[in-house]
Amino acid sequence: MPSPEMQALKAENALTPEAVLEAPLAKTEVRVEKKAEGRLGEGVGGVAVTASKAISVKTPEFQKVEKVLEDGVAPFYEKMPRNLRISFKAKGEEVAREIEEILKSVKVQANKILQLIISWLKMIPGVNRFFIEQEAKIKTDKILLLKKEFDRKKFVAI
């Protein structure tokens, strides 16, 4: 017969139905936190809190970039399956955030903006790559016009 300490240890580690139901959720949460850490490039501590703050704060510049990105994409978005919609939207917000950071710099890298948009649009299933390139170029041009507008507002404010 096992000692009382061993029995207590086994009881402590026993899987209850609640524990079994919660176990896959815990793994999913950890996976999401790791993705958020890699995607946002944040430090080690408080990844989930940092990720939610980064996504929830939308500056006017971010909203304008997001508006340019979503123009003309709605018909494709509506036809996507639910799981692809979620990842497409998350990737779109990530791309908009990166573009916003690029626009804040003095020298804008149009090629980097173009590549970000192309990588995001490639998530749309069954779309011709020439269409993707054309849409990405149009969106990049609009974003570069936004940069001029942002710079003009900063200059007037000074």
N, CA and C of each residue as an Amber inpcrd file, in Angstrom:
protein
   474
   0.8550000  -1.1800000   0.0000000   0.0000000   0.0000000   0.0000000
   0.8990000   1.2420000   0.0000000   0.5930000   2.2140000  -0.8950000
   1.4070000   3.4230000  -0.9670000   1.2630000   4.2740000   0.2920000
   2.2780000   5.0220000   0.5600000   2.2750000   5.8910000   1.7330000
   1.2500000   7.0120000   1.5480000   0.8480000   7.6320000   2.6510000
  -0.1200000   8.7320000   2.5500000   0.4050000   9.8820000   1.6920000
   1.7340000  10.0990000   1.7070000   2.3110000  11.1630000   0.8890000
   2.1370000  10.8570000  -0.5950000   2.3520000   9.5910000  -0.9650000
   2.1930000   9.1860000  -2.3640000   0.7320000   9.3060000  -2.7960000
  -0.1950000   8.9150000  -1.9210000  -1.6140000   9.0210000  -2.2430000
  -2.0160000  10.4800000  -2.4520000  -1.4850000  11.3600000  -1.6120000
  -1.7960000  12.7820000  -1.7480000  -1.2270000  13.3250000  -3.0610000
  -0.0170000  12.8680000  -3.4030000   0.6020000  13.3090000  -4.6500000
  -0.1910000  12.8330000  -5.8600000  -0.6580000  11.5750000  -5.8280000
  -1.4640000  11.0590000  -6.9310000  -2.7910000  11.8080000  -7.0400000
  -3.4140000  12.1000000  -5.9120000  -4.6800000  12.8270000  -5.9120000
  -4.4870000  14.2370000  -6.4650000  -3.3520000  14.8240000  -6.1430000
  -3.0460000  16.1700000  -6.6210000  -2.8760000  16.2010000  -8.1380000
  -2.2530000  15.1550000  -8.6970000  -1.9700000  15.0950000 -10.1290000
  -3.0660000  14.4000000 -10.9370000  -4.1270000  13.9370000 -10.2920000
  -5.1930000  13.2210000 -10.9900000  -5.9270000  14.1710000 -11.9290000
  -6.3040000  13.6340000 -13.0760000  -7.0300000  14.4350000 -14.0560000
  -8.5260000  14.3410000 -13.7940000  -9.1230000  15.4700000 -13.5350000
 -10.5660000  15.5390000 -13.3710000 -11.1630000  15.9260000 -14.7230000
 -12.4390000  15.7070000 -14.9030000 -13.0470000  16.1110000 -16.1830000
 -12.8460000  17.6030000 -16.4760000 -12.8890000  18.4260000 -15.4270000
 -12.6770000  19.8630000 -15.6290000 -11.2510000  20.1290000 -16.1050000
 -10.2880000  19.4010000 -15.5300000  -8.8880000  19.6010000 -15.9040000
  -8.6510000  19.1810000 -17.3560000  -9.3150000  18.1030000 -17.7740000
  -9.1620000  17.6370000 -19.1490000  -9.7370000  18.6630000 -20.1170000
 -10.8870000  19.2520000 -19.7750000 -11.4930000  20.2530000 -20.6400000
 -10.6660000  21.5300000 -20.7010000 -10.0270000  21.8850000 -19.5930000
  -9.2420000  23.1180000 -19.5550000  -7.8560000  22.9530000 -20.1670000
  -7.3310000  21.7480000 -20.2130000  -5.9630000  21.5290000 -20.6820000
  -5.7450000  21.9970000 -22.1230000  -6.5840000  21.6490000 -23.0880000
  -6.3380000  22.1430000 -24.4390000  -6.4080000  23.6680000 -24.5300000
  -7.2730000  24.2900000 -23.7370000  -7.3660000  25.7410000 -23.7570000
  -6.0730000  26.3830000 -23.2600000  -5.5030000  25.8060000 -22.2290000
  -4.2560000  26.3630000 -21.7030000  -3.1540000  26.2770000 -22.7500000
  -3.0940000  25.1580000 -23.4780000  -2.0790000  25.0320000 -24.5200000
  -2.3020000  26.0650000 -25.6210000  -3.5490000  26.2840000 -25.9860000
  -3.8580000  27.2600000 -27.0170000  -3.4460000  28.6560000 -26.5750000
  -3.7280000  28.9960000 -25.3210000  -3.3760000  30.3180000 -24.8290000
  -1.8690000  30.5270000 -24.8630000  -1.1100000  29.5160000 -24.4840000
   0.3430000  29.6360000 -24.4970000   0.8290000  29.8330000 -25.9210000
   0.2590000  29.0940000 -26.8610000   0.6540000  29.2160000 -28.2600000
   0.3650000  30.6270000 -28.7700000  -0.7910000  31.1640000 -28.4240000
  -1.1520000  32.5090000 -28.8570000  -0.1900000  33.5260000 -28.2590000
   0.1800000  33.3470000 -26.9940000   1.1070000  34.2690000 -26.3620000
   2.4570000  34.2310000 -27.0540000   2.9120000  33.0330000 -27.4300000
   4.1980000  32.9340000 -28.1150000   4.1420000  33.6180000 -29.4660000
   3.0370000  33.4450000 -30.1990000   2.8960000  34.1020000 -31.4930000
   2.8650000  35.6110000 -31.3010000   2.1460000  36.0650000 -30.2910000
   2.0710000  37.5000000 -30.0460000   3.4490000  38.0560000 -29.7350000
   4.2480000  37.2960000 -28.9830000   5.5830000  37.7640000 -28.6410000
   6.4440000  37.8900000 -29.8930000   6.3890000  36.8910000 -30.7780000
   7.1990000  36.9320000 -31.9850000   6.7130000  37.9910000 -32.9550000
   5.4180000  38.1840000 -33.0230000   4.8490000  39.1150000 -33.9840000
   5.1170000  40.5560000 -33.5760000   4.9680000  40.8590000 -32.3090000
   5.1250000  42.2290000 -31.8730000   6.5580000  42.5820000 -31.5330000
   7.3960000  41.5620000 -31.3280000   8.7910000  41.8110000 -31.0170000
   8.9620000  42.4180000 -29.6400000   8.0540000  42.1010000 -28.7330000
   8.1130000  42.6640000 -27.3990000   9.0550000  41.8460000 -26.5230000
   9.3340000  42.3690000 -25.3700000  10.1870000  41.6860000 -24.4020000
   9.4840000  40.4920000 -23.8040000  10.0750000  39.9100000 -22.7860000
   9.5650000  38.6740000 -22.2160000   8.3510000  38.9010000 -21.3270000
   8.3540000  39.9030000 -20.4750000   7.3080000  40.0580000 -19.4730000
   6.0220000  40.6400000 -20.0130000   4.8740000  40.1060000 -19.5600000
   3.5720000  40.6580000 -19.8770000   3.2160000  40.6830000 -21.3420000
   3.4470000  39.5800000 -22.0210000   3.2420000  39.5480000 -23.4670000
   1.7780000  39.7380000 -23.8110000   0.8760000  39.0380000 -23.1170000
  -0.5390000  39.1020000 -23.4670000  -1.0890000  40.5090000 -23.2610000
  -0.7130000  41.1490000 -22.1770000  -1.1970000  42.4930000 -21.9040000
  -0.6720000  43.4610000 -22.9510000   0.5900000  43.3340000 -23.2900000
   1.1940000  44.2010000 -24.2950000   0.5120000  43.9970000 -25.6400000
   0.2270000  42.7510000 -26.0010000  -0.4020000  42.4690000 -27.2860000
  -1.7860000  43.1050000 -27.3540000  -2.5780000  42.9910000 -26.2910000
  -3.9210000  43.5520000 -26.3380000  -3.8690000  45.0700000 -26.3780000
  -2.9090000  45.6780000 -25.6930000  -2.7850000  47.1310000 -25.7440000
  -2.3880000  47.5940000 -27.1330000  -1.4610000  46.8730000 -27.7670000
  -0.9790000  47.2770000 -29.0860000  -2.0890000  47.1930000 -30.1220000
  -2.9700000  46.2430000 -29.9810000  -4.0350000  46.0650000 -30.9650000
  -5.1850000  47.0400000 -30.6960000  -5.4640000  47.3490000 -29.4320000
  -6.6280000  48.1680000 -29.1230000  -6.3960000  49.6600000 -29.3630000
  -5.1600000  50.1480000 -29.2730000  -4.8920000  51.5680000 -29.4660000
  -4.7910000  51.8490000 -30.9620000  -5.7350000  52.6490000 -31.4730000
  -5.7430000  52.9650000 -32.9000000  -5.6350000  54.4710000 -33.0690000
  -4.4800000  54.9050000 -33.5080000  -4.2590000  56.3220000 -33.7630000
  -4.9790000  56.7100000 -35.0580000  -5.1950000  57.9940000 -35.2800000
  -5.8290000  58.4180000 -36.5400000  -5.0240000  57.9770000 -37.7660000
  -3.6950000  57.9960000 -37.6500000  -2.8480000  57.5560000 -38.7660000
  -3.0660000  56.0790000 -39.0480000  -3.1360000  55.2930000 -37.9690000
  -3.3610000  53.8540000 -38.1090000  -4.7050000  53.5920000 -38.7750000
  -5.7110000  54.3320000 -38.3630000  -7.0490000  54.1410000 -38.9350000
  -7.0740000  54.4770000 -40.4200000  -6.3380000  55.5120000 -40.8160000
  -6.2960000  55.8710000 -42.2390000  -5.5610000  54.8010000 -43.0520000
  -4.4710000  54.2930000 -42.4990000  -3.7340000  53.2210000 -43.1900000
  -4.6200000  51.9920000 -43.2990000  -5.3080000  51.6610000 -42.2270000
  -6.1970000  50.5060000 -42.2220000  -7.3150000  50.6840000 -43.2600000
  -7.8320000  51.8890000 -43.3810000  -8.8980000  52.1850000 -44.3560000
  -8.3910000  51.9670000 -45.7840000  -7.1620000  52.4190000 -46.0650000
  -6.5780000  52.2140000 -47.3960000  -6.4190000  50.7210000 -47.6730000
  -5.9690000  49.9700000 -46.6760000  -5.7480000  48.5410000 -46.8710000
  -7.0500000  47.7880000 -47.1190000  -8.1160000  48.1980000 -46.4620000
  -9.3680000  47.4390000 -46.5960000 -10.1820000  47.8150000 -47.8250000
  -9.8230000  48.8980000 -48.5060000 -10.5440000  49.2900000 -49.7240000
 -10.4510000  48.1960000 -50.7830000 -11.6080000  47.7210000 -51.2520000
 -11.6650000  46.7280000 -52.3190000 -11.4350000  45.2930000 -51.8860000
 -11.2210000  45.0590000 -50.6010000 -10.9320000  43.7000000 -50.1280000
 -12.1940000  43.0410000 -49.5620000 -13.2390000  43.8170000 -49.3010000
 -14.4550000  43.3050000 -48.6640000 -15.0850000  42.1050000 -49.3900000
 -15.2100000  42.1100000 -50.7300000 -15.8230000  40.9430000 -51.3830000
 -15.0390000  39.6480000 -51.1460000 -13.7260000  39.7610000 -51.1200000
 -12.9040000  38.5730000 -50.8810000 -13.0120000  38.1300000 -49.4240000
 -13.0660000  39.1030000 -48.5300000 -13.1450000  38.8260000 -47.0970000
 -14.4300000  38.0820000 -46.7590000 -15.5350000  38.4860000 -47.3850000
 -16.8280000  37.8560000 -47.1080000 -16.8800000  36.4070000 -47.5690000
 -16.1090000  36.0570000 -48.6030000 -16.1240000  34.6950000 -49.1360000
 -15.1920000  33.7520000 -48.3770000 -14.3450000  34.2990000 -47.5140000
 -13.3700000  33.4680000 -46.7920000 -14.0490000  32.6540000 -45.6940000
 -13.4790000  31.4800000 -45.3940000 -13.9570000  30.7400000 -44.2260000
 -13.6090000  31.5080000 -42.9420000 -14.3370000  31.2180000 -41.8910000
 -14.1910000  31.9610000 -40.6330000 -12.7720000  31.9510000 -40.0940000
 -12.1160000  30.8060000 -40.0870000 -10.7640000  30.7350000 -39.5300000
  -9.7710000  31.5580000 -40.3440000  -9.9450000  31.5980000 -41.6570000
  -9.0650000  32.3990000 -42.5060000  -9.3630000  33.8880000 -42.3330000
 -10.6430000  34.2170000 -42.1000000 -11.0080000  35.6150000 -41.8580000
 -10.2690000  36.1680000 -40.6390000 -10.2380000  35.3690000 -39.5800000
  -9.5990000  35.8090000 -38.3350000  -8.1160000  36.0510000 -38.5580000
  -7.4410000  35.1140000 -39.2040000  -6.0060000  35.2810000 -39.4310000
  -5.7300000  36.4000000 -40.4420000  -6.6100000  36.5600000 -41.4400000
  -6.4540000  37.6230000 -42.4320000  -6.5980000  38.9940000 -41.7730000
  -7.5790000  39.1180000 -40.8900000  -7.7800000  40.3880000 -40.1990000
  -6.6160000  40.6950000 -39.2720000  -6.1530000  39.6900000 -38.5440000
  -5.0190000  39.8940000 -37.6320000  -3.7700000  40.2930000 -38.4060000
  -3.5170000  39.6190000 -39.5240000  -2.3550000  39.9490000 -40.3540000
  -2.5040000  41.3610000 -40.9330000  -3.7260000  41.7340000 -41.3200000
  -3.9740000  43.0760000 -41.8370000  -3.6910000  44.1510000 -40.8020000
  -4.0920000  43.9030000 -39.5520000  -3.8080000  44.8610000 -38.4840000
  -2.3090000  44.9380000 -38.2120000  -1.6550000  43.8000000 -38.2790000
  -0.1980000  43.7660000 -38.0780000   0.5120000  44.5500000 -39.1870000
   0.0880000  44.3480000 -40.4170000   0.6740000  45.0650000 -41.5560000
   0.4120000  46.5670000 -41.4140000  -0.8110000  46.9370000 -41.0260000
  -1.1380000  48.3550000 -40.8410000  -0.2640000  48.9670000 -39.7540000
  -0.0260000  48.2330000 -38.6960000   0.8150000  48.7230000 -37.5950000
   2.2510000  48.9310000 -38.0850000   2.7670000  47.9710000 -38.8480000
   4.1290000  48.0980000 -39.3700000   4.2380000  49.2630000 -40.3530000
   3.2290000  49.4340000 -41.1920000   3.2350000  50.5410000 -42.1500000
   3.1800000  51.8730000 -41.4050000   2.3850000  51.9250000 -40.3510000
   2.3170000  53.1510000 -39.5580000   3.6960000  53.5000000 -38.9870000
   4.4200000  52.4960000 -38.5190000   5.7710000  52.7290000 -37.9950000
   6.7130000  53.2120000 -39.0970000   6.5830000  52.6490000 -40.2830000
   7.4150000  53.0700000 -41.4170000   7.1180000  54.5290000 -41.7610000
   5.8290000  54.9000000 -41.7240000   5.4420000  56.2660000 -42.0640000
   5.9450000  57.2890000 -41.0530000   6.1980000  56.8530000 -39.8340000
   6.7110000  57.7550000 -38.8070000   8.1800000  58.1000000 -39.0450000
   8.8750000  57.2620000 -39.7900000  10.2890000  57.5200000 -40.0360000
  10.4560000  58.6510000 -41.0470000  11.6560000  59.2100000 -41.0900000
  11.9240000  60.3230000 -42.0000000  11.9270000  59.8390000 -43.4440000
  12.6190000  58.7470000 -43.6950000  12.7130000  58.2060000 -45.0490000
  11.7840000  56.9930000 -45.1580000  10.8170000  57.0780000 -46.0260000
   9.8470000  55.9960000 -46.2020000  10.3760000  54.9970000 -47.2190000
  10.2790000  53.7390000 -46.8720000  10.7170000  52.6660000 -47.7630000
   9.4970000  52.1000000 -48.4750000   9.2360000  52.6170000 -49.6610000
   8.0490000  52.2090000 -50.4200000   8.0880000  50.7270000 -50.7680000
   9.2650000  50.2060000 -51.0580000   9.3790000  48.7910000 -51.4120000
   8.9980000  47.8950000 -50.2300000   9.3620000  48.3000000 -49.0230000
   9.0100000  47.5080000 -47.8490000   7.5010000  47.5200000 -47.6260000
   6.8760000  48.6840000 -47.8460000   5.4160000  48.7820000 -47.7260000
   4.7540000  47.8730000 -48.7570000   5.2640000  47.9110000 -49.9820000
   4.7240000  47.0760000 -51.0620000   4.8240000  45.5930000 -50.7000000
   5.9660000  45.1780000 -50.1850000   6.1540000  43.7640000 -49.8270000
   5.2330000  43.3440000 -48.6810000   5.0300000  44.2210000 -47.7080000
   4.1110000  43.9200000 -46.6070000   2.6890000  43.7130000 -47.1220000
   2.2590000  44.5880000 -48.0130000   0.8960000  44.4860000 -48.5480000
   0.7490000  43.2370000 -49.4060000   1.7460000  42.9410000 -50.2250000
   1.6850000  41.7320000 -51.0520000   1.6060000  40.4850000 -50.1800000
   2.4220000  40.4190000 -49.1290000   2.3950000  39.2370000 -48.2610000
   1.0350000  39.0810000 -47.5910000   0.3830000  40.1950000 -47.2790000
  -0.9440000  40.1410000 -46.6740000  -1.9990000  39.7140000 -47.6930000
  -1.9480000  40.2800000 -48.8920000  -2.9520000  39.9520000 -49.9140000
  -2.8170000  38.5160000 -50.4350000  -1.6350000  37.9380000 -50.3150000
  -1.4490000  36.5520000 -50.7550000  -2.2580000  35.5620000 -49.9200000
  -2.7630000  36.0160000 -48.7950000  -3.5920000  35.1450000 -47.9590000
  -4.9670000  34.9030000 -48.5850000  -5.3640000  35.7440000 -49.5280000
  -6.6660000  35.5880000 -50.1780000  -6.5960000  34.3850000 -51.1110000
  -7.4650000  33.3890000 -50.9100000  -7.4020000  32.1940000 -51.7500000
  -7.9450000  32.4340000 -53.1540000  -7.2850000  31.8440000 -54.1450000
  -7.7650000  31.8480000 -55.5140000  -7.6880000  33.1760000 -56.2440000
  -6.7520000  34.0340000 -55.8540000  -6.6280000  35.3280000 -56.5170000
  -5.3520000  35.3300000 -57.3490000  -5.4440000  35.8830000 -58.5370000
  -4.3350000  35.9730000 -59.4750000  -3.2110000  36.8280000 -58.8910000
  -1.9680000  36.4190000 -59.0600000  -0.8480000  37.1590000 -58.4780000
  -0.6680000  38.5220000 -59.1320000  -1.0680000  38.6590000 -60.3910000
  -0.9840000  39.9610000 -61.0570000  -1.9770000  40.9470000 -60.4370000
  -3.1490000  40.4310000 -60.0800000  -4.1370000  41.2570000 -59.3950000
  -3.5940000  41.7030000 -58.0430000  -2.9600000  40.7780000 -57.3340000
  -2.3910000  41.0930000 -56.0220000  -1.3310000  42.1840000 -56.1560000
  -0.4420000  42.0530000 -57.1370000   0.6060000  43.0510000 -57.3340000
   0.0160000  44.4110000 -57.6910000  -1.0040000  44.4100000 -58.5510000
  -1.6330000  45.6640000 -58.9510000  -2.3160000  46.3340000 -57.7560000
  -3.0700000  45.5620000 -56.9870000  -3.7350000  46.1060000 -55.8050000
  -2.7150000  46.6290000 -54.7990000  -1.6250000  45.8930000 -54.6130000
  -0.5900000  46.3060000 -53.6640000   0.0530000  47.6170000 -54.1020000
   0.2930000  47.7720000 -55.3990000   0.8870000  49.0170000 -55.9050000
  -0.0650000  50.1940000 -55.7050000  -1.3380000  49.9800000 -55.9680000
  -2.3330000  51.0430000 -55.7790000  -2.3900000  51.4480000 -54.3090000
  -2.4270000  50.4620000 -53.4290000  -2.4850000  50.7420000 -51.9950000
  -1.2080000  51.4250000 -51.5130000  -0.0640000  51.0240000 -52.0540000
   1.2010000  51.6590000 -51.6780000   1.2050000  53.1210000 -52.0950000
   0.7220000  53.4110000 -53.2940000   0.6550000  54.8000000 -53.7560000
  -0.2470000  55.6380000 -52.8520000  -1.3790000  55.0760000 -52.4590000
  -2.2850000  55.8000000 -51.5720000  -1.6420000  56.0470000 -50.2080000
  -0.9030000  55.0640000 -49.7300000  -0.2330000  55.2100000 -48.4320000
   0.8690000  56.2570000 -48.5110000   1.5720000  56.3150000 -49.6250000
   2.6010000  57.3440000 -49.7930000   1.9760000  58.7420000 -49.8290000
   0.7730000  58.8450000 -50.3860000   0.0530000  60.1220000 -50.3380000
  -0.3350000  60.4730000 -48.8990000  -0.6820000  59.4420000 -48.1240000
  -0.9760000  59.6640000 -46.7090000   0.2530000  60.2110000 -45.9850000
   1.4210000  59.6910000 -46.3180000   2.6650000  60.1590000 -45.7030000
   2.8500000  61.6470000 -45.9660000   2.6010000  62.0770000 -47.2000000
   2.7210000  63.5020000 -47.5300000   1.7190000  64.3240000 -46.7130000
   0.5120000  63.7860000 -46.5670000  -0.5190000  64.4690000 -45.7850000
  -0.1040000  64.5730000 -44.3180000   0.4240000  63.4900000 -43.7530000
   0.8690000  63.4950000 -42.3610000   1.9950000  64.5040000 -42.1610000
   2.9510000  64.5300000 -43.0980000   4.0800000  65.4580000 -43.0020000
   3.5990000  66.9110000 -43.0950000   2.6380000  67.1580000 -43.9610000
   2.0930000  68.5070000 -44.1140000   1.4350000  68.9580000 -42.8100000
   0.6960000  68.0580000 -42.1700000   0.0420000  68.3970000 -40.9060000
   1.0730000  68.6800000 -39.8140000   2.1610000  67.8990000 -39.8040000
   3.2090000  68.1270000 -38.8030000   3.8810000  69.4650000 -39.0490000
   4.1130000  69.8080000 -40.3040000   4.7780000  71.0600000 -40.6510000
   3.9030000  72.2540000 -40.2660000   2.6110000  72.1570000 -40.5000000
   1.6810000  73.2410000 -40.1630000   1.5820000  73.3900000 -38.6510000
   1.6300000  72.2860000 -37.9300000   1.5330000  72.3170000 -36.4760000
   2.7480000  72.9890000 -35.8510000   3.8740000  72.9350000 -36.5020000
   5.1070000  73.5450000 -35.9650000   5.0370000  74.9960000 -36.2070000
